[in-house]
Amino acid sequence: MGKFEKVSLKSAAVVHPMIMRIMLVVLCAAPFFLLSLEAFARAGGGGNDSSMNALLYIILWPFMVIYGAYVSLRVFLKRRRVSSALAEMARVEPQWSEEKLSSFAKERFELLQSLWGK
């Protein structure tokens, strides 16, 4: 029972970055949405097509947010599947534990970085 709680706690910890990613998409898109009239203003007059661009942002902004949420959800579900598969494999072979694989990858990455810099 303790191992199942450990897996569920790891997957619950993944929710926080997903929510942060959605908030980041919203916060990055908000200035474009709010300042679209000023962003597309032309020097010297010209045609008044900035209202068309603002309309484009109003139409596209929800799709960008929904797509960001969709991608975040897919990454979250895949990460949860991989974590549960690694936990299952670690029961049979201890070297497949998530912590050992993570530390191995970190060691190899740091080794490659140090050799690359020489």
C-alpha positions as CSV (number, residue, x, y, z in Angstrom):
1,M,0.0,0.0,0.0
2,G,2.9,2.4,0.8
3,K,4.3,2.0,-2.8
4,F,1.0,3.0,-4.3
5,E,0.8,6.1,-2.1
6,K,4.3,7.0,-3.3
7,V,3.3,6.7,-7.0
8,S,0.2,8.8,-6.4
9,L,2.1,11.5,-4.6
10,K,4.6,11.7,-7.5
11,S,1.8,12.0,-10.0
12,A,0.1,14.6,-7.8
13,A,3.3,16.7,-7.8
14,V,3.2,16.8,-11.6
15,V,-0.2,18.7,-11.6
16,H,1.5,21.9,-10.3
17,P,3.8,22.4,-13.3
18,M,0.8,21.7,-15.6
19,I,-1.2,24.5,-14.0
20,M,1.8,26.8,-14.0
21,R,2.3,26.1,-17.8
22,I,-1.3,27.0,-18.5
23,M,-1.0,30.2,-16.4
24,L,2.2,31.0,-18.3
25,V,0.4,30.7,-21.7
26,V,-2.4,32.9,-20.5
27,L,0.0,35.5,-19.1
28,C,2.1,35.5,-22.3
29,A,-0.9,35.9,-24.5
30,A,-2.6,38.6,-22.5
31,P,-0.3,41.5,-23.5
32,F,-0.8,40.6,-27.2
33,F,-4.5,40.5,-26.6
34,L,-4.6,43.8,-24.6
35,L,-2.1,45.8,-26.6
36,S,-2.9,44.6,-30.1
37,L,-4.1,48.0,-31.3
38,E,-0.8,49.6,-30.3
39,A,1.3,46.8,-31.6
40,F,0.0,47.1,-35.1
41,A,-0.1,50.8,-35.4
42,R,1.7,52.2,-38.4
43,A,3.8,55.4,-38.6
44,G,2.4,57.9,-41.1
45,G,-1.2,56.8,-40.8
46,G,-2.1,54.2,-43.4
47,G,-5.2,52.0,-43.3
48,N,-7.0,51.2,-40.1
49,D,-6.6,47.4,-40.1
50,S,-5.6,47.2,-36.4
51,S,-9.2,46.4,-35.5
52,M,-9.0,43.4,-37.8
53,N,-5.9,42.3,-36.0
54,A,-7.5,42.7,-32.6
55,L,-10.4,40.6,-33.8
56,L,-7.9,38.0,-35.0
57,Y,-6.4,37.9,-31.5
58,I,-9.8,37.7,-29.9
59,I,-10.6,34.7,-32.1
60,L,-7.2,32.9,-31.9
61,W,-6.4,33.5,-28.2
62,P,-8.9,30.9,-26.8
63,F,-7.5,28.3,-29.3
64,M,-4.0,29.0,-28.1
65,V,-5.0,28.6,-24.5
66,I,-6.9,25.4,-25.2
67,Y,-4.0,24.0,-27.3
68,G,-1.6,24.8,-24.4
69,A,-3.9,23.0,-21.9
70,Y,-4.3,20.0,-24.3
71,V,-0.5,19.7,-24.7
72,S,0.0,20.0,-21.0
73,L,-2.6,17.4,-20.3
74,R,-1.0,15.0,-22.8
75,V,2.5,15.5,-21.2
76,F,1.0,15.0,-17.7
77,L,-0.7,11.7,-18.7
78,K,2.4,10.4,-20.4
79,R,4.6,11.3,-17.4
80,R,2.1,9.5,-15.1
81,R,2.1,6.4,-17.3
82,V,5.9,6.4,-17.5
83,S,6.2,6.8,-13.7
84,S,3.9,3.9,-13.0
85,A,5.6,1.7,-15.6
86,L,9.0,2.5,-14.0
87,A,7.6,1.8,-10.5
88,E,6.3,-1.6,-11.8
89,M,9.7,-2.4,-13.4
90,A,11.5,-1.3,-10.2
91,R,9.6,-4.0,-8.3
92,V,11.2,-6.6,-10.5
93,E,14.6,-4.9,-11.2
94,P,15.7,-2.3,-8.6
95,Q,18.0,-0.6,-11.1
96,W,15.0,0.7,-13.0
97,S,13.8,2.9,-10.2
98,E,13.1,6.4,-11.2
99,E,15.7,7.9,-8.8
100,K,18.5,5.6,-10.0
101,L,17.7,6.3,-13.7
102,S,17.5,10.1,-13.0
103,S,20.9,10.1,-11.1
104,F,22.5,8.0,-13.9
105,A,21.2,10.4,-16.6
106,K,22.4,13.4,-14.6
107,E,25.9,11.9,-14.1
108,R,26.2,11.1,-17.8
109,F,25.0,14.5,-18.8
110,E,27.5,16.3,-16.5
111,L,30.3,14.1,-17.8
112,L,29.4,15.0,-21.4
113,Q,29.1,18.7,-20.6
114,S,32.6,18.6,-18.9
115,L,34.1,16.7,-21.9
116,W,32.4,19.1,-24.4
117,G,33.9,22.1,-22.7
118,K,37.5,20.9,-22.9
